[in-house]
Amino acid sequence: MIAQLAHICIHTNDLTETERFYCEALGLEKGFKFEKDMALFGFYVKLGEKTFIEVFKGEPGGVGNIDHLAIETDDIDLVISKLRTNGFEATDKELGGDKTWQSWTKDPNGVRIEFHQYTNESMQFRGGICEVDW
């Protein structure tokens, strides 16, 4: 049911320096960019074949804090059902702007978890620009 960690999400006040650290200093490859109002808003960094670090501008959880964990699944409907059956909340699945199915929950400690089920159109594999409106 669970395949692997899909991505972690971090926030930064300096996208350029964060990209320099991950892509230049560590030699990781950028997967795709997020733009908001035609300006860079964030990006994915490839961390293995299907694992990523997601970076966004801003401080929702405070710079340097992890905003959420994303866990890849091959059956998002089953994950949602199992969570709900066991008394935990899970959002209905939605197709994100990156063309990947997602559902959200929180662990008992309040850690936000996003479940990802990739599609053939998922930007994580195709690259490009993901326009966001949130």
C-alpha positions in Angstrom: 0.0 0.0 0.0 2.8 2.5 0.9 5.6 2.8 -1.7 8.1 5.4 -0.3 8.5 8.9 0.8 7.3 11.2 -2.1 8.7 14.5 -0.9 9.3 16.8 2.1 8.3 20.4 1.9 10.4 23.3 3.3 9.9 27.1 3.2 12.6 29.7 2.7 12.9 33.5 2.5 15.7 33.0 -0.2 14.8 30.7 -3.1 18.1 31.5 -4.9 20.3 30.6 -2.0 18.2 27.5 -1.2 18.5 26.4 -4.9 22.3 27.1 -4.8 22.6 24.9 -1.7 20.7 21.9 -3.0 21.5 22.1 -6.7 25.0 23.5 -6.8 26.6 22.6 -3.4 24.9 19.2 -3.2 24.7 18.5 -6.9 21.0 17.7 -7.0 18.9 18.4 -10.0 15.9 20.7 -10.1 12.7 18.8 -11.2 10.3 21.6 -12.0 9.4 25.1 -10.9 6.2 26.7 -9.3 5.2 30.1 -10.5 2.7 32.5 -9.0 1.7 35.7 -10.9 4.5 34.8 -13.4 7.2 34.9 -10.6 9.2 32.0 -9.2 7.3 30.7 -6.1 9.1 27.4 -5.5 10.6 24.3 -7.0 11.1 20.6 -6.7 14.6 19.1 -6.2 15.1 15.5 -7.3 16.2 13.3 -4.5 16.5 9.9 -6.1 14.3 8.4 -8.8 10.9 9.3 -7.3 11.7 11.3 -4.2 11.8 15.1 -4.0 12.4 18.1 -1.8 9.7 20.7 -2.4 10.7 24.3 -1.6 8.4 27.3 -1.3 8.9 30.9 -0.6 7.5 32.1 2.7 7.1 31.1 6.3 3.9 28.9 6.8 5.8 26.7 9.3 8.7 29.0 9.8 11.8 29.0 7.6 13.8 25.8 8.1 10.8 23.9 9.5 9.4 21.0 7.5 5.8 21.9 6.5 4.7 18.3 5.7 5.7 14.9 4.7 4.4 13.5 1.4 4.2 9.7 1.1 3.7 7.9 -2.2 1.0 5.3 -2.4 -0.2 3.1 -5.2 -3.8 3.1 -3.9 -4.9 6.5 -2.4 -8.5 5.3 -2.0 -7.3 2.4 0.2 -5.2 4.8 2.3 -8.1 7.2 2.8 -10.4 4.3 3.7 -7.9 2.8 6.2 -7.4 6.1 7.9 -11.1 6.8 8.2 -11.8 3.3 9.4 -9.3 3.7 12.2 -10.8 7.0 13.3 -8.4 9.4 11.6 -9.4 12.2 9.3 -8.4 12.3 5.7 -9.4 14.7 3.0 -11.1 13.4 -0.1 -8.6 12.8 -2.9 -8.1 15.7 -5.3 -6.0 16.0 -8.4 -3.4 18.7 -7.7 -2.1 21.3 -10.1 0.9 19.0 -10.6 -1.5 16.3 -12.0 -1.0 14.0 -9.0 -3.7 12.7 -6.7 -3.4 13.8 -3.1 -5.1 13.5 0.2 -4.2 15.1 3.5 -4.2 14.1 7.1 -2.3 14.8 10.4 -0.6 12.4 12.6 -1.5 12.4 16.3 1.2 15.0 16.9 -0.2 17.4 14.3 2.4 16.6 11.6 0.8 17.2 8.3 1.0 14.3 5.9 0.1 14.4 2.2 -0.5 11.1 0.4 0.5 11.2 -3.3 -0.6 8.8 -6.0 1.2 9.7 -9.3 -0.5 9.6 -12.7 1.0 9.3 -16.1 0.7 13.1 -16.4 2.4 14.0 -13.0 4.8 16.9 -13.3 7.2 15.1 -11.0 8.1 13.0 -14.1 7.3 15.4 -17.0 8.8 18.6 -15.6 7.5 22.1 -16.7 5.8 24.9 -14.7 3.0 24.3 -12.3 0.8 27.4 -12.0 -0.6 27.7 -8.5 -3.5 29.8 -7.2 -3.3 29.2 -3.5 
